């Protein structure tokens, strides 16, 4: 019998606790990705992206089990978020200004050829609107600080402000890259107050003033 891997349990990068800000060295990982812009609550493109990623992810899962003998649980939905003015996340929360990339992680053994075959199979029957926009791409984040948020997405602002302005500088880091969320709960089915989301921010060592040693 083929062993089914649950990456949410197997990978340290998917572990977080509410109220604890943890430094994690995230390995390079491959994702199915779709880009978009605007308020996820009102943008048709956001819903279309979700509806497109999952059929491709499940075609890959079934092909991996059938052709390679390697089965796995499709990991949780993830998102990269950014804006020209990052206060849009922590204070103003003007979602119309947000850019995003929705993602589903796929194992490193999923090849470009397997991805292309999965796209063709999804295309052959009831192809989702944004299928041409799906890509397979590696994400390299390296060192990150992350925590678990329990509750509505609209209640993230205080946690993010604390993370950005107090926790990260206090650890001797500065922010790089973009804000990353991992949706451990299915927000289409779970009440907002019970949603569990990993909030992740890539970081690097804070540059010290000229002539001084770098902060550790």
C-alpha positions as CSV (number, residue, x, y, z in Angstrom):
1,X,0.0,0.0,0.0
2,X,1.3,3.5,-1.0
3,X,2.1,5.7,2.0
4,X,0.3,9.0,1.7
5,X,2.4,12.0,2.9
6,X,0.7,14.9,4.6
7,X,3.1,17.8,4.2
8,X,1.2,20.0,6.7
9,X,2.3,17.5,9.3
10,X,5.6,16.5,7.8
11,X,7.2,19.9,7.2
12,X,8.3,22.2,10.0
13,X,7.4,25.2,7.9
14,X,3.7,24.4,8.4
15,X,4.0,24.6,12.2
16,X,3.0,27.7,14.2
17,X,1.4,28.6,17.5
18,X,-0.9,31.4,18.4
19,X,0.8,34.1,20.3
20,X,4.3,32.8,19.5
21,X,6.5,34.4,16.9
22,X,8.9,31.7,15.6
23,X,12.0,32.0,13.4
24,X,11.8,29.3,10.7
25,X,14.2,28.4,7.9
26,X,11.9,27.6,5.1
27,X,13.3,25.3,2.3
28,X,12.8,26.1,-1.3
29,X,9.4,24.7,-2.4
30,X,7.5,24.4,-5.7
31,X,4.0,25.8,-6.1
32,X,1.1,26.0,-8.5
33,X,0.6,29.8,-8.8
34,X,-1.9,32.3,-10.1
35,X,-1.5,36.1,-9.8
36,X,-4.2,38.7,-9.2
37,X,-5.0,42.2,-7.9
38,X,-7.8,43.7,-5.7
39,X,-10.1,42.9,-2.8
40,X,-10.3,39.1,-2.5
41,X,-13.9,39.6,-1.2
42,X,-15.1,41.3,-4.3
43,X,-12.7,40.4,-7.1
44,X,-14.0,37.7,-9.4
45,X,-10.4,36.9,-10.3
46,X,-9.8,35.7,-6.7
47,X,-12.6,33.1,-6.8
48,X,-11.6,32.1,-10.3
49,X,-8.0,31.5,-9.1
50,X,-9.1,29.2,-6.3
51,X,-11.4,27.3,-8.6
52,X,-8.6,26.8,-11.1
53,X,-5.8,25.8,-8.8
54,X,-7.5,22.8,-7.1
55,X,-8.4,20.8,-10.2
56,X,-4.8,21.1,-11.4
57,X,-3.5,20.1,-7.9
58,X,-5.7,17.0,-7.8
59,X,-4.8,15.9,-11.3
60,X,-1.1,16.1,-10.2
61,X,-1.8,14.2,-7.0
62,X,-3.6,11.4,-8.8
63,X,-0.9,11.2,-11.5
64,X,1.8,11.1,-8.9
65,X,0.1,8.2,-7.1
66,X,-0.7,6.3,-10.4
67,X,2.5,6.9,-12.3
68,X,5.2,7.3,-9.6
69,X,3.7,5.4,-6.7
70,X,3.9,8.5,-4.5
71,X,0.7,9.7,-2.8
72,X,0.2,12.8,-0.8
73,X,-2.5,15.1,0.7
74,X,-3.0,18.3,-1.3
75,X,-1.5,21.0,0.9
76,X,-3.5,24.0,2.1
77,X,-4.1,27.1,0.0
78,X,-1.5,29.8,0.5
79,X,-1.2,33.4,-0.6
80,X,1.5,36.0,-1.1
81,X,0.2,39.6,-0.5
82,X,1.8,43.0,-1.2
83,X,1.0,46.6,-2.1
84,X,2.9,49.6,-3.1
85,X,2.1,51.1,0.3
86,X,2.4,48.3,2.9
87,X,0.3,50.3,5.4
88,X,-2.5,48.9,3.3
89,X,-2.0,45.7,5.3
90,X,-1.4,47.0,8.8
91,X,-3.5,50.2,9.2
92,X,-5.5,51.4,6.3
93,X,-6.4,47.8,5.2
94,X,-7.5,49.1,1.7
95,X,-7.9,45.7,0.0
96,X,-8.5,47.3,-3.4
97,X,-4.8,48.1,-3.4
98,X,-3.6,44.6,-2.8
99,X,-1.7,42.4,-5.2
100,X,-1.7,38.7,-4.6
101,X,-0.5,35.3,-5.7
102,X,-2.5,32.3,-4.7
103,X,-0.6,29.0,-4.4
104,X,-0.8,25.3,-3.7
105,X,2.5,23.5,-2.9
106,X,3.4,20.5,-4.9
107,X,6.2,18.0,-4.0
108,X,9.6,18.4,-5.5
109,X,9.2,15.2,-7.5
110,X,6.4,16.7,-9.6
111,X,8.1,17.5,-13.0
112,X,7.3,20.1,-15.6
113,X,6.1,17.3,-17.8
114,X,3.7,16.0,-15.2
115,X,2.4,19.5,-14.7
116,X,1.9,20.0,-18.4
117,X,0.0,16.7,-18.6
118,X,-2.2,17.7,-15.7
119,X,-3.0,21.1,-17.4
120,X,-4.0,19.2,-20.6
121,X,-6.3,16.9,-18.7
122,X,-8.0,19.7,-16.9
123,X,-8.3,21.6,-20.2
124,X,-10.0,18.6,-21.8
125,X,-13.1,18.8,-19.5
126,X,-14.8,21.9,-18.1
127,X,-11.6,24.0,-18.2
128,X,-11.6,26.7,-15.5
129,X,-11.5,30.3,-16.6
130,X,-8.0,31.0,-15.4
131,X,-6.3,27.8,-16.5
132,X,-3.9,29.5,-18.9
133,X,-2.6,31.6,-16.0
134,X,-1.5,28.7,-13.8
135,X,2.3,28.2,-13.6
136,X,4.6,25.9,-11.7
137,X,7.3,27.9,-10.0
138,X,9.8,27.5,-7.1
139,X,9.6,29.9,-4.2
140,X,12.7,30.6,-2.1
141,X,12.0,32.4,1.2
142,X,14.8,31.2,3.5
143,X,14.6,32.6,7.0
144,X,11.2,33.8,8.1
145,X,9.3,34.8,11.2
146,X,5.8,33.3,11.5
147,X,2.9,33.0,13.9
148,X,-0.6,31.5,14.0
149,X,-3.6,33.8,13.8
150,X,-6.9,32.4,14.9
151,X,-9.9,34.5,13.8
152,X,-11.1,36.7,11.0
153,X,-8.7,37.9,8.3
154,X,-9.9,41.5,9.2
155,X,-8.5,41.0,12.7
156,X,-4.9,40.4,11.4
157,X,-3.9,44.0,11.4
158,X,-2.8,44.3,15.0
159,X,-0.8,41.0,14.8
160,X,0.9,42.1,11.6
161,X,1.7,45.6,13.0
162,X,3.3,43.9,16.0
163,X,5.2,41.5,13.8
164,X,6.5,44.1,11.5
165,X,7.3,46.9,13.9
166,X,8.3,45.2,17.1
167,X,9.0,41.5,16.8
168,X,11.2,41.5,13.6
169,X,13.3,44.5,14.6
170,X,13.6,43.1,18.1
171,X,15.1,39.9,16.7
172,X,17.7,41.9,14.8
173,X,16.0,41.3,11.4
174,X,14.5,43.4,8.7
175,X,11.7,42.4,6.3
176,X,12.4,41.2,2.8
177,X,10.1,39.7,0.2
178,X,6.4,39.7,0.7
179,X,3.8,38.8,3.3
180,X,2.8,35.1,3.1
181,X,-0.4,33.5,4.5
182,X,-1.1,29.8,4.8
183,X,-4.8,28.9,5.2
184,X,-5.0,25.9,7.5
185,X,-8.8,26.3,7.5
186,X,-11.0,26.3,4.5
187,X,-12.3,29.9,4.6
188,X,-15.2,28.8,2.4
189,X,-16.5,26.5,5.1
190,X,-15.1,27.6,8.5
191,X,-16.6,30.5,10.5
192,X,-14.4,33.6,10.5
193,X,-13.8,33.5,14.3
194,X,-12.4,29.9,13.9
195,X,-10.2,30.3,10.9
196,X,-6.5,29.3,11.5
197,X,-4.0,31.1,9.4
198,X,-0.2,31.1,9.5
199,X,1.2,34.6,9.0
200,X,4.8,34.5,7.6
201,X,7.3,37.3,6.8
202,X,10.6,36.6,5.2
203,X,13.5,38.4,6.9
204,X,17.2,39.0,6.7
205,X,19.8,40.3,9.2
206,X,19.4,44.0,9.8
207,X,22.3,45.9,8.3
208,X,24.5,47.6,11.0
209,X,25.7,51.2,10.6
210,X,29.0,51.7,8.7
211,X,31.9,50.6,10.8
212,X,29.9,48.5,13.2
213,X,29.4,44.8,13.4
214,X,26.2,43.4,11.9
215,X,23.4,42.7,14.4
216,X,22.9,39.0,15.2
